[in-house]
Amino acid sequence: MRNISKKSLEARETRDLYFMALARAAARQAHSIGEVPVGAVIVRGDKIIAQGFNQPISTHDPSAHAEIVALRASGQVLSNYRMPDCELYVTLEPCLMCAGAIMHARIARVVFGAYDQKTGVCGSILDVFAQPRLNHHSSIAGGILADECSHDLSQFFGQRRQLLHALCLPEVL
C-alpha cells in the first residue's frame, strides 16, 4: 500500500465533500417531484460528466435509480459504456442492481453518503465489491456527509408519513 500524505488526504476529503454536495442538490430535484431523494454525480478528473436523481415513480421504471440515470447519461456523453477513470458520488449506498451496473461500467471509485441497512451492498448487508470472484472491484468510500444525506431521506419519509396520516383521518365537522 502506498503512503498518502496528510495534504493529499485533506484534498481528497475536500473534493469528496464538494461532489457529495452536488449529489445532494440532485437529490433535492428528486424530492421536488415526489421521488425518494437520492442523487448521483459522475466525475472524471475534476469534470462533472453527468448527474442523475431517482425517477422510478415518475418514469414507471424500477431501474431509474439515481446511479442508473447518471450512468446512462455518462455513457452518452463519453460515447462509451465503460468508465474506468470515473468516480460516482451518490447520496445513498448503492443497491444490488446499481452495484451491478457500476461494475459493468468499470467505475473506479464509488463514494456514498448514507448507509442503507435494508438494501445497501457496499458493506451494509453485503459487500459485493469485495467479492474476489467478481471481475471488477471499485474502490468504496462510505459515510461522506452521511448525517446530512440521512436527514434528507428521513425528512422525506417523515413528510410522506404525515401526508398519509392526514389523508386517513376522519373529517371533523
C-alpha positions in Angstrom: 0.0 0.0 0.0 1.4 3.4 -0.9 1.7 6.2 1.5 -0.7 9.0 1.1 0.3 12.4 2.6 -1.9 14.2 5.0 -2.2 17.1 2.5 -3.4 14.6 -0.2 -5.9 13.1 2.2 -7.3 16.5 3.1 -7.5 17.4 -0.6 -9.5 14.2 -1.3 -11.8 14.8 1.6 -12.5 18.4 0.4 -13.1 17.0 -3.1 -15.5 14.3 -1.8 -17.4 16.9 0.2 -17.8 19.1 -2.8 -19.1 16.4 -5.1 -21.3 14.9 -2.5 -22.9 18.3 -2.0 -23.7 18.3 -5.7 -25.2 14.8 -5.4 -27.4 16.2 -2.6 -28.5 19.0 -4.9 -29.5 16.3 -7.5 -31.4 14.5 -4.7 -33.4 17.7 -4.0 -34.6 17.5 -7.6 -35.9 14.1 -6.9 -37.6 15.3 -3.8 -39.2 18.2 -5.7 -41.1 15.7 -8.0 -42.1 13.4 -5.2 -39.3 10.8 -5.6 -37.2 9.4 -2.9 -34.4 12.0 -2.6 -31.3 10.2 -3.9 -28.9 12.0 -6.2 -25.8 10.9 -8.1 -22.9 12.7 -9.9 -20.3 11.0 -12.1 -16.9 12.8 -12.3 -13.8 12.2 -14.4 -10.8 14.1 -13.0 -12.4 17.4 -11.8 -15.1 17.5 -14.5 -18.7 16.5 -13.9 -19.7 14.1 -16.7 -23.3 13.5 -15.7 -25.7 13.6 -12.9 -29.0 11.8 -12.1 -31.7 11.6 -9.5 -34.2 9.0 -8.5 -37.1 8.7 -11.0 -38.7 5.3 -10.8 -42.1 6.5 -9.7 -42.4 9.3 -12.3 -41.0 7.2 -15.2 -42.7 4.0 -14.2 -39.2 2.4 -14.4 -37.9 0.3 -11.5 -34.4 0.7 -12.8 -34.5 4.5 -12.8 -32.4 4.9 -9.6 -30.1 7.9 -9.4 -27.0 5.8 -10.2 -28.5 4.2 -13.3 -29.8 7.6 -14.6 -26.3 9.1 -14.1 -24.6 6.1 -15.7 -26.9 6.2 -18.8 -26.2 10.0 -19.2 -22.5 9.5 -18.7 -22.4 6.7 -21.3 -24.0 9.1 -23.8 -21.5 11.9 -23.0 -18.5 9.7 -23.2 -19.8 7.6 -26.1 -18.8 4.5 -24.2 -20.4 2.2 -21.6 -17.1 1.8 -19.9 -16.0 4.5 -17.4 -12.8 3.2 -15.8 -11.4 6.6 -15.0 -14.6 7.9 -13.4 -15.9 8.3 -9.9 -19.6 8.0 -8.8 -20.9 10.1 -5.9 -24.3 9.1 -4.6 -26.2 10.1 -1.5 -27.3 6.6 -0.6 -25.4 3.4 -0.5 -26.0 1.6 -3.8 -28.4 -1.4 -4.1 -27.5 -4.7 -5.8 -28.9 -3.6 -9.1 -26.9 -0.4 -9.1 -23.8 -2.1 -7.9 -24.1 -4.5 -10.9 -24.3 -1.6 -13.3 -21.4 0.2 -11.6 -19.3 -3.0 -12.1 -20.2 -3.3 -15.7 -19.4 0.3 -16.3 -16.0 -0.2 -14.6 -16.4 2.8 -12.3 -13.1 3.3 -10.5 -14.4 4.7 -7.2 -17.8 4.9 -5.5 -18.4 7.5 -2.8 -21.7 7.4 -1.0 -23.4 9.3 1.8 -25.9 7.5 3.9 -25.6 3.8 4.7 -28.6 1.7 3.7 -29.3 -1.1 6.2 -32.1 -2.6 4.1 -30.6 -2.8 0.6 -27.0 -1.5 0.7 -24.4 -3.7 -0.9 -21.2 -1.7 -0.2 -20.9 -3.1 3.3 -24.2 -2.7 5.0 -25.9 -6.1 4.2 -23.4 -7.3 1.6 -20.1 -6.1 0.2 -20.3 -7.1 -3.4 -17.3 -5.0 -4.4 -15.1 -7.2 -2.1 -16.2 -10.5 -3.7 -12.9 -11.9 -5.1 -14.7 -14.0 -7.8 -16.2 -10.9 -9.5 -14.1 -9.3 -12.2 -14.3 -5.6 -11.2 -13.7 -4.0 -7.8 -14.5 -0.3 -7.4 -12.8 1.5 -4.6 -15.5 2.3 -2.0 -15.8 5.3 0.4 -18.9 5.5 2.5 -20.3 7.9 5.1 -19.4 11.2 3.3 -22.0 13.7 4.6 -23.8 10.7 6.0 -25.8 12.7 8.6 -27.0 15.2 6.0 -27.9 12.6 3.5 -29.7 10.5 6.1 -31.5 13.6 7.3 -32.7 14.4 3.7 -34.1 10.9 3.5 -35.7 10.9 7.0 -37.3 14.2 6.3 -38.8 13.0 3.0 -40.2 9.8 4.6 -41.5 11.8 7.6 -43.4 14.1 5.3 -44.8 11.1 3.5 -46.0 9.5 6.7 -47.6 12.8 7.8 -49.4 13.1 4.5 -50.7 9.6 4.6 -51.8 10.0 8.2 -53.6 13.3 7.3 -55.4 11.5 4.4 -56.5 8.7 6.7 -58.0 10.8 9.4 -61.8 11.2 9.5 -63.1 14.6 8.6 -64.0 16.7 11.6 -67.2 18.8 11.2 
